[in-house]
Amino acid sequence: MNQQKKYSNFNATMAIAKASFRSIIRSPSAVVFSLAFPLIFITVFANIGGSGISVDVAVAKTCDTTGPVYMALKKNPLVNLIRNKTTAQMATSLSRGDIAAIIDIQKNNARPPYTLNVQYSNASAQKGGVFKSLLTTISYQINSYGNTSPPAVAEVRETTIKGREYKYIDFLLPGMLGFSLLSSGVFGTAFVFLSLRLTLVIKRFFATPVKKYSIVLGEALARLVFSLLGAVFIILVGHYWFGFTLIHGVITVLNMLVLAAIGLIIFMGFGFIISGIAKSESSIPPISNIITMPQFLLSGTFFSVTAFPGWLQAISKALPLTYLNDAMREVAFEGAGLNEVTHQLLILGIWFIGIYAIAVKTFKWE
């Protein structure tokens, strides 16, 4: 008498994952959103060079902010003055090329009335050059105002420090990777589980010994494998084609993949919620766009959130993609380990708890 083989939910999970993975790679929309769009954006914006319409300049803590020189800089639409950084943060940002310069305006008791101490970095030579030209024009206008040959009002003293060049691709690629994970997690999960429910596939699963968690884990595992393979592809294309910085090589890639997995799991939570509240497949895109578009535009994907007004920066700092992008950039360019991006991981952990608490309430099996 043959003994009946014990049913294995692990094997069921792997079978679901394998079938789901095949379905994903055969889906044109999955390939377009996860691979094609990010690579197109990287190609276009990396070749443009990321030259923006303004330059970020840090203001030293000892800087005079009441005189005509500072006021002229403040009124100039091409200069974005940053005052919310510590001295150490300014130095770090300058050395890696995040900002064009650090300015320290000193008021004198003699001629000239003001001395402009400006520190540049060869890591941001292009942006520094733009600011140098602006500063020359502003200084000339102030010094020559109201007279034909007046004594100088301001004297400029410049120094330049060495730093590793921070290319636009170093900023852009993590944002594009985050965009890929967000799209895959939200749209992919929402469409898959709503489709499984509407076509009664899940109901058929219930006629088998397979457990509910096997269904979820199988689908999640397939999406995770697909997204991580896509992440590796994007990182390698960025590194070998556009010079994306991987400061510690393979270790950096592995750290980025861990962050990618964490981000995808969180974004899948949004997909579970949408699949639970959507009534039809046609309602998924508008609901998903309400979640993805603000993050895509406000989370520092194409340019720094410091370019936004204060009230918009507050919104940006509440979005999970912002912290994923920041962590990716610190790991890739600065060589930070996962233990050095604990602040970002903590915020992402809070989002994980909140999103899945809602998902448990809204997700429907039938």
Buried (B, 14 or more C-beta within 10 A) or exposed (E): EEEEEEEEBEEBBBBBBBEBBEBBEEBEEBBEBBBEBBBEBBEEBBEEEBEBEBBBBBBBEEBBEEBBBBEBBEEBEEBBBBEEBEEEBBBBBBBBBBBBBBBBBBEEEEEBBBBBBBBBBBBBBBBBEBBBEBBEEBBEEBBEEEEEEEEBBBBBEEEEEEBBBBBBBBBBBBBBBBBBBBBBBBBBBBBBBBBBBEEEEBEEBEEEEBBEEBBBBBBBBBBBBBBBBBBBBBBEBBBEEBEBBBBBEEEBBEBBBBBBBBBBBBBBBBBBBBBBBBEEEEBBBEBBEEBBEBBBBBBBBBBBBBBBEEEEBEBBBEBBBBBBBBBBBBBBBBBBEBEBBEEBBEBBEEBBEEBBEBBEEEBEEE
